[in-house]
Every structure is written in structure tokens, then in C-alpha cells.
Amino acid sequence: MSKKSRKNRNSSRDMNVVHTNFEKAYDWHPMDDEIDGRRDQKYVKNINPRSDGQADLLKAIDEYSLTLAMGPAGTGKTYLAISKACEALEKGAIERIILSRPAMEAGESLGFLPGDMHEKMAPYLRPLYDSLGDRMGGKRVRQLLEDGTIEIAPIGFMRGRTLNNAFIVIDEAQNCTYGQLKMILSRLGWHSTMVVTGDPEQSDLLEGMSGLSDISRRLDALKNVAVCRLKDTDIVRHPLVADMLGVL
């Protein structure tokens, strides 16, 4: 066999290996890490607030159909909202959980993301998947995702829908414009609960484009809407986080 033939055969073999590895790399599900046993652990059924602000937030979610949870990173806004969503689903109070978050790059370019809509959104929604896995276990979450009980709905795909019998969590709302938030809030249907979380101080939009502060100020005047503002004292991460956010 000539050197040229051997070289072509080796090249074809290498390309097949690369193609196979590429398929394996993207034959991935957001809950795969949980399913392999590293995170699929028994969770604590009942959650307890670790600060007065968290206690107020949990109470508001129980009592109001619409709650805005605003505050700095580490105050448990998203985790508490997800926990309440899982609790409502397990009790049969709702039929589905709908998670939505703007696909906003935080200053860096992620480039081309392969896969369908769920796979493209997965990097942005990873914090929500982590919270779901902690509350329900990876295997159950994946099952609920596959049968549609848990739905991932990007902000841009929500227009025109009415969300009945659902628990809706809108995360990172500081990266939504006023128009987007107005649209998403008006999706609320019968027998549904919506929690909007965000930190107005950490928007990745251009200055003046985020609508969260304006929306919360306007809705604060309504008696049947809860606007919870968590503070640095509600941060439950490393104590250094509160100190850093106080000076940054």
C-alpha cells in the first residue's frame, strides 16, 4: 500500500473518530450530571427560611398569585421560588412548572450553540436545573422535562400564551426590558402562581434598558401583588459575598 493511500485511510479514520466524539459531546441532557449519581441525592422535603427577608418571600409566594423577588446575588430568590414550585407540583396544586429566563450573555460571546431550543437554552438555565435537581432529584426532573410537566420557555416564545394551572418562575428579570416584562406578566392565567426574580443592580443590558425597577415600582402600588426586596443581610452564601457586594 502506498504512503498516500495509508495517509488517506488514517485521515478518514481520524475524521470518523472526531465525528463520533462530536456526537457524544452533544448527546447531552442538562440533568445528566444529576443522573450519574453525583447530584441525584435525597433532598430535604421542607425548606426553612434563613433570614427574615426569606421568610417574607416564602409567605408572599403562598399568599399572592404574583410575587416579585428582588435583591442581591446569594439571597436565595431563585432557589426559594423553585422550591415552592416543586412543592406545589407534588401537592397537586398545579399541573406544570414553567421556567423562563432571558438568554443574555454576561459580557462574553458564547458563539454558536448546537442542538434544539432546549439544548441551546441549557447553559443559561443551568441554575434552574440545579435547583430542580436539589429539590426533586435528577431522574425525576428529567422525566418531568420529557413529558412536559416541567417546561422550559424562553422569554421570546411566551407571547400570545395564557398560562393556566401552572407555577411560573421568571429568573434574571433584570435582563428583561419593560416591554418584555409587561408581556410576560400578562401571561398569568387562572389558578397559577408567578414569581419574578432579579437584581436591578446586576443587569447585563445597556443602562436604562432594564425594566425591572420601573415595573416593580408600578406594581408595588397594587394590593394583590407582592414586591419583596431582599437585602445584603439576607445573603446566605459565603459571608464574604455580602461584604464584597457592599463595596462593589
Secondary structure as the mmCIF struct_conf table of DSSP 4:
data_model
#
loop_
_struct_conf.conf_type_id
_struct_conf.id
_struct_conf.beg_label_comp_id
_struct_conf.beg_label_asym_id
_struct_conf.beg_label_seq_id
_struct_conf.end_label_comp_id
_struct_conf.end_label_asym_id
_struct_conf.end_label_seq_id
HELX_RH_AL_P HELX_RH_AL_P1 LYS A 3 TYR A 26
BEND BEND1 ASP A 27 ASP A 27
TURN_TY1_P TURN_TY1_P1 PRO A 30 MET A 31
HELX_RH_AL_P HELX_RH_AL_P2 ASP A 32 ILE A 35
TURN_TY1_P TURN_TY1_P2 ASP A 36 GLY A 37
BEND BEND2 ARG A 38 ARG A 39
HELX_LH_PP_P HELX_LH_PP_P1 LYS A 42 VAL A 44
BEND BEND3 LYS A 45 ASN A 46
BEND BEND4 ARG A 50 SER A 51
HELX_RH_AL_P HELX_RH_AL_P3 ASP A 52 GLU A 63
BEND BEND5 SER A 65 SER A 65
STRN STRN1 LEU A 66 MET A 70
TURN_TY1_P TURN_TY1_P3 ALA A 73 GLY A 74
BEND BEND6 THR A 75 THR A 75
HELX_RH_AL_P HELX_RH_AL_P4 LYS A 77 LYS A 91
TURN_TY1_P TURN_TY1_P4 GLY A 92 GLY A 92
BEND BEND7 ALA A 93 ALA A 93
BEND BEND8 GLU A 95 GLU A 95
STRN STRN2 ARG A 96 SER A 100
BEND BEND9 ALA A 106 GLU A 108
BEND BEND10 GLY A 115 ASP A 116
HELX_RH_AL_P HELX_RH_AL_P5 MET A 117 MET A 136
HELX_RH_AL_P HELX_RH_AL_P6 GLY A 138 GLU A 146
TURN_TY1_P TURN_TY1_P5 ASP A 147 GLY A 148
BEND BEND11 THR A 149 THR A 149
STRN STRN3 ILE A 150 ILE A 152
HELX_RH_3T_P HELX_RH_3T_P1 ILE A 155 PHE A 157
TURN_TY1_P TURN_TY1_P6 ARG A 159 GLY A 160
STRN STRN4 LEU A 163 LEU A 163
BEND BEND12 ASN A 165 ASN A 165
STRN STRN5 ALA A 166 ILE A 170
HELX_RH_3T_P HELX_RH_3T_P2 ALA A 173 ASN A 175
BEND BEND13 CYS A 176 CYS A 176
STRN STRN6 THR A 177 THR A 177
HELX_RH_AL_P HELX_RH_AL_P7 TYR A 178 LEU A 185
TURN_TY1_P TURN_TY1_P7 SER A 186 ARG A 187
STRN STRN7 LEU A 188 LEU A 188
TURN_TY1_P TURN_TY1_P8 TRP A 190 HIS A 191
STRN STRN8 THR A 193 GLY A 198
HELX_RH_3T_P HELX_RH_3T_P3 PRO A 200 GLN A 202
BEND BEND14 LEU A 205 LEU A 205
HELX_LH_PP_P HELX_LH_PP_P2 LEU A 206 LEU A 206
TURN_TY1_P TURN_TY1_P9 GLU A 207 GLY A 208
STRN STRN9 SER A 210 SER A 210
HELX_RH_AL_P HELX_RH_AL_P8 LEU A 212 LEU A 219
TURN_TY1_P TURN_TY1_P10 ASP A 220 ALA A 221
TURN_TY1_P TURN_TY1_P11 LYS A 223 ASN A 224
BEND BEND15 VAL A 225 VAL A 225
STRN STRN10 ALA A 226 ARG A 229
HELX_RH_3T_P HELX_RH_3T_P4 ASP A 232 ASP A 234
BEND BEND16 ARG A 237 ARG A 237
HELX_RH_AL_P HELX_RH_AL_P9 PRO A 239 VAL A 247
#
